[in-house]
Amino acid sequence: MSDLASILKNPLSLTPDVAGKITADIMANQLTPSQIGGFLVAIKLLGKETDPATIAAVAKAMQSKALPVELPFDVADIVGTGGDGQNTFNVSTAASIIVAGAGVKVAKHGSRASSSTSGSADVLEALGCHLESVSPTAVGSILDSSNFCFLFAQSFHPAMRHVAASRKELGVRTIFNMLGPLTNPARPSKMVVGVFSKDIGRIMAEALHLSGVREGWVVHGLVGLDEISPEGSTLVWAFDSMGTITERTISPADFGLAEHPLRDVVGGEANENAATMSALLDNALTGPIVDFVLMNAAALLYVAGAASNLKEGVALARQSISSGTAKQQLHQFATKTHFYKK
């Protein structure tokens, strides 16, 4: 409480370290909803939502209260911040399964829908996965024998319930809207992260580096998408282990794929998206959604070092689908979630 009182009296005292300490207090249920609201408003009014060091410090504090996952190997993840309002098909979920089928270990971190019709957890549950049975020890066991695992955010971040009421009452984006990609308990070393605005692309890249991600791409489709877009250009902020950020622009042509209007990759309810994903993994789907998924899978394969360029990434993703290995990864994960079901 003393840290919070200090920043309310002297806003300039809100350093990244102080923000992290207050977040830890929130996660420990030591602040009231009104105090939490005051902290979130202070963060916003002081412009700290766009400070990479503050974002990383808050994410670190949130991670410290998450259920810990210890893995003896590196994993990758592909995820978006959400909040773009486009309601597209669950592309990052499909891409993560396909990348796993291509041989990269993927620990996907996600939740149910908040700003779309179907979130990653919703579609996986519709595909027969029992996500709440995946514990920290189960993650290691699952990834030891296969390449895909999903970490349900609500299960691994129980302390986030302490901030839920304040966030809902404020009714505006807060710093916590940035934290999903930064708080995967499996601590991926390679990531592709989509952001809802081009204004936070470089900020997210810096925050990911400060949070320990070794290499990654932060992407924003210029049509207003937190994914690599099938329509028009996508901005990329690529960062390496030294924290060097390189900006570039890509389009479907860089993947050797056709361009498609965004309206052709809009998703539906969880059951509809699950049926589409099943057809995709059965190699029975053609058209815009396939290309949309291939692009995003190819990007993660490239970032993870499995492909030397984007077109090779597309080829590996296609092979993962056509060979049935992607479908096998989903089947293995779903089966194991029921094995661990209590």
C-alpha positions in Angstrom: 0.0 0.0 0.0 2.9 2.4 0.8 4.1 2.1 -2.9 0.6 2.9 -4.2 0.2 5.9 -1.8 3.6 7.2 -2.9 2.7 7.2 -6.6 -0.7 8.8 -6.0 1.1 11.6 -4.2 4.1 11.8 -6.5 3.3 10.2 -9.9 6.9 10.5 -11.0 7.8 7.9 -8.4 6.1 5.2 -10.6 9.2 3.5 -11.8 9.2 0.0 -13.4 10.3 -1.5 -10.1 7.5 0.2 -8.2 5.0 -0.9 -10.8 6.2 -4.5 -10.4 5.9 -4.4 -6.6 2.4 -3.0 -6.7 1.4 -5.7 -9.3 2.8 -8.3 -6.9 0.6 -6.9 -4.1 -2.4 -7.0 -6.4 -1.7 -10.7 -7.2 -1.4 -11.4 -3.5 -4.8 -9.8 -2.9 -3.4 -7.1 -0.7 -5.2 -4.2 -2.5 -8.8 -3.3 -2.7 -10.6 -2.9 -6.1 -10.6 0.9 -5.8 -6.8 0.9 -5.1 -6.3 -1.4 -8.1 -8.3 0.9 -10.2 -6.2 3.9 -9.0 -3.0 2.1 -10.0 -4.3 1.2 -13.4 -5.5 4.7 -14.0 -2.1 6.1 -12.9 -0.3 3.7 -15.3 -2.5 5.0 -18.1 -2.4 8.7 -17.4 1.4 8.6 -17.0 1.8 6.9 -20.3 3.4 3.9 -18.7 1.3 1.5 -20.8 3.7 2.3 -23.6 6.9 1.9 -21.6 8.6 -1.4 -22.3 10.4 -1.6 -19.0 7.2 -1.0 -17.1 5.3 -3.6 -19.1 8.0 -6.1 -18.6 8.1 -5.4 -14.8 4.4 -5.9 -14.5 4.5 -9.1 -16.6 7.4 -10.4 -14.4 5.4 -9.8 -11.2 2.4 -11.5 -12.8 4.6 -14.5 -13.8 5.9 -14.7 -10.2 2.4 -15.6 -9.0 1.6 -18.0 -11.8 1.8 -21.8 -11.4 5.4 -22.5 -12.4 6.3 -24.7 -15.4 9.8 -26.1 -15.6 10.9 -27.5 -18.9 14.3 -29.0 -19.9 13.9 -27.8 -23.5 12.9 -24.7 -25.5 9.4 -24.1 -26.7 7.8 -21.6 -29.1 4.5 -19.8 -29.1 2.3 -17.8 -31.5 -0.3 -15.5 -30.0 -2.1 -12.2 -30.5 -3.0 -9.5 -27.9 -6.6 -9.7 -29.2 -8.7 -6.6 -29.2 -8.5 -5.9 -33.0 -12.3 -6.4 -33.3 -11.9 -8.4 -36.6 -13.3 -11.7 -35.3 -11.1 -13.8 -37.7 -10.7 -17.6 -37.6 -8.5 -19.0 -34.8 -5.4 -18.7 -37.0 -2.8 -18.8 -34.2 -4.3 -21.9 -32.7 -4.3 -23.7 -36.0 -0.8 -22.5 -36.8 0.6 -23.7 -33.5 -0.7 -27.2 -34.1 0.7 -27.3 -37.6 4.1 -26.0 -36.4 4.1 -28.7 -33.8 3.4 -31.2 -36.5 6.5 -29.9 -38.3 8.7 -30.8 -35.3 8.8 -27.7 -33.2 7.7 -27.9 -29.6 4.9 -25.4 -29.0 3.4 -24.4 -25.6 0.5 -22.2 -26.5 -0.9 -19.9 -23.9 -4.4 -18.6 -24.2 -7.9 -18.2 -22.9 -11.5 -18.1 -23.8 -12.9 -15.4 -26.0 -13.2 -11.9 -24.7 -13.2 -9.7 -27.8 -14.1 -12.3 -30.4 -16.7 -15.0 -30.9 -14.3 -17.9 -30.3 -11.0 -17.8 -28.4 -8.2 -20.4 -28.6 -9.6 -22.2 -25.5 -13.1 -22.3 -26.9 -12.1 -23.9 -30.2 -9.8 -26.5 -28.5 -12.6 -27.4 -26.1 -14.9 -27.8 -29.1 -12.3 -30.1 -30.6 -12.5 -32.4 -27.5 -9.7 -31.1 -25.3 -10.1 -30.9 -21.6 -8.0 -27.9 -20.9 -8.5 -27.5 -17.2 -6.8 -30.8 -16.5 -3.5 -29.6 -17.8 -1.4 -28.9 -14.7 2.2 -27.7 -14.6 3.5 -31.2 -14.3 1.3 -32.4 -17.1 2.8 -29.7 -19.4 6.2 -31.3 -19.1 4.9 -34.8 -19.5 2.8 -33.9 -22.6 5.7 -32.0 -24.3 8.2 -34.7 -23.4 6.4 -37.2 -25.7 4.7 -34.8 -28.2 5.1 -31.3 -29.6 1.9 -29.5 -28.7 0.4 -28.3 -25.4 -2.0 -25.6 -24.4 -1.8 -23.7 -21.2 -5.2 -22.4 -20.2 -4.5 -18.9 -18.8 -7.2 -19.0 -16.1 -5.7 -22.3 -14.7 -2.1 -21.0 -14.6 -2.8 -17.5 -13.4 -5.3 -17.9 -10.6 -4.2 -14.6 -9.0 -5.6 -12.7 -11.9 -9.0 -13.0 -10.4 -8.0 -10.3 -8.0 -7.8 -7.7 -10.8 -10.8 -8.9 -12.9 -13.5 -6.7 -11.2 -11.4 -3.5 -11.4 -10.6 -4.1 -15.1 -14.3 -4.7 -15.9 -15.5 -1.7 -14.0 -12.9 0.6 -15.7 -14.2 -0.6 -19.1 -11.1 0.6 -21.0 -7.9 -1.1 -22.1 -5.3 -1.3 -19.4 -1.7 -2.5 -19.2 -3.1 -6.0 -18.5 -4.4 -6.1 -22.1 -0.7 -6.2 -23.2 0.4 -9.0 -20.9 -1.0 -12.2 -22.4 1.9 -12.8 -24.8 4.4 -11.9 -22.0 3.1 -14.2 -19.3 3.2 -17.7 -20.8 4.3 -19.9 -17.8 6.3 -22.1 -20.1 8.5 -19.1 -21.0 8.9 -19.7 -24.7 12.2 -18.6 -26.2 10.9 -18.0 -29.7 7.6 -16.2 -30.4 5.4 -14.6 -33.1 3.1 -12.0 -31.4 0.4 -10.1 -33.1 -0.6 -6.6 -31.7 -3.9 -4.7 -32.1 -2.1 -1.4 -33.1 1.0 -0.5 -35.1 1.7 2.0 -32.3 2.7 -0.7 -29.9 4.7 -2.9 -32.3 8.2 -1.8 -31.2 7.1 -1.4 -27.6 5.9 -5.1 -27.5 9.2 -6.2 -29.2 11.2 -4.4 -26.5 9.1 -5.8 -23.7 9.4 -9.3 -25.0 13.1 -9.0 -25.2 13.2 -7.6 -21.6 11.0 -10.5 -20.5 13.5 -13.1 -21.7 12.2 -14.1 -25.2 15.4 -14.7 -27.3 14.0 -14.2 -30.8 10.7 -13.2 -32.2 8.5 -11.3 -34.5 5.9 -8.8 -33.5 3.3 -8.3 -36.3 0.4 -6.1 -37.2 -1.7 -6.3 -40.3 -2.3 -2.9 -41.7 -6.0 -3.7 -42.3 -6.2 -3.6 -38.4 -5.3 -7.2 -37.5 -3.2 -8.7 -34.7 -2.0 -11.5 -37.1 -0.1 -11.7 -40.3 -2.8 -10.5 -42.7 -4.0 -12.2 -45.8 -5.0 -8.8 -47.2 -2.5 -6.0 -47.8 0.7 -5.5 -45.9 1.8 -6.6 -42.5 4.3 -4.7 -40.4 7.0 -6.8 -38.7 9.3 -5.9 -35.8 11.9 -8.7 -35.7 14.1 -8.8 -32.6 17.1 -11.0 -31.8 18.9 -12.2 -28.6 20.7 -8.9 -28.3 17.5 -6.9 -28.4 18.2 -5.4 -31.9 14.9 -4.6 -33.6 14.5 -4.6 -37.4 11.4 -3.3 -39.0 10.1 -4.7 -42.3 6.9 -5.0 -44.3 5.7 -8.3 -45.7 2.7 -9.4 -47.8 1.3 -12.8 -48.9 3.5 -12.7 -52.0 6.6 -13.1 -49.7 5.1 -16.5 -48.7 4.4 -17.4 -52.3 0.7 -17.2 -51.6 -2.3 -15.3 -53.0 -3.9 -12.3 -51.3 -7.4 -12.6 -49.9 -9.8 -10.1 -48.4 -10.2 -10.1 -44.7 -13.9 -10.9 -45.0 -13.0 -14.3 -46.3 -11.2 -15.4 -43.1 -13.8 -14.3 -40.6 -14.5 -17.0 -38.0 -17.7 -18.1 -36.4 -18.8 -19.7 -33.1 -16.4 -22.2 -31.5 -18.2 -25.3 -33.0 -18.0 -23.7 -36.5 -14.3 -22.9 -36.1 -13.6 -26.4 -34.8 -15.3 -27.9 -37.9 -13.2 -25.7 -40.1 -10.0 -26.6 -38.2 -10.8 -30.3 -38.4 -11.2 -30.0 -42.2 -8.0 -28.1 -42.4 -6.0 -30.8 -40.4 -7.7 -33.5 -42.5 -6.2 -31.8 -45.6 -9.8 -31.4 -46.8 -9.9 -27.6 -46.9 -8.8 -25.2 -49.6 -9.0 -21.4 -50.0 -8.4 -18.2 -48.0 -8.3 -19.7 -44.5 -5.7 -22.3 -45.5 -3.4 -19.6 -46.9 -4.1 -17.4 -43.8 -3.0 -20.2 -41.5 0.0 -21.2 -43.7 1.4 -17.7 -43.5 1.3 -17.5 -39.8 2.6 -21.0 -39.3 5.5 -20.3 -41.7 6.4 -17.2 -39.7 6.8 -19.2 -36.5 8.7 -22.0 -38.3 11.1 -19.3 -39.6 11.5 -17.6 -36.2 12.0 -21.0 -34.5 14.8 -21.8 -37.0 13.0 -24.8 -38.6 12.7 -22.9 -41.9 15.4 -20.8 -43.6 12.9 -18.5 -45.3 9.1 -17.9 -45.4 8.4 -20.0 -48.5 10.2 -22.9 -47.0 8.1 -22.4 -43.9 4.9 -22.6 -46.1 6.2 -25.9 -47.6 6.9 -27.4 -44.1 3.5 -26.3 -42.9 1.8 -27.9 -45.9 3.7 -31.1 -45.3 2.7 -31.1 -41.7 -1.0 -31.0 -42.8 -0.7 -33.4 -45.7 1.3 -36.0 -43.8 -1.2 -36.1 -41.0 1.4 -35.1 -38.3 -0.4 -31.9 -37.4 -3.7 -33.8 -36.8 -1.7 -36.4 -34.8 -0.4 -33.6 -32.5 -3.9 -32.4 -31.8 -5.1 -36.0 -31.2 -2.3 -36.7 -28.8 -2.9 -33.6 -26.8 -6.7 -34.1 -26.6 -6.1 -37.7 -25.5 -3.7 -36.7 -22.8 -6.0 -34.0 -21.4 -8.5 -36.7 -20.7 -5.9 -38.9 -19.2 -5.1 -36.1 -16.7 -8.8 -35.3 -16.1 -9.7 -35.6 -12.4 
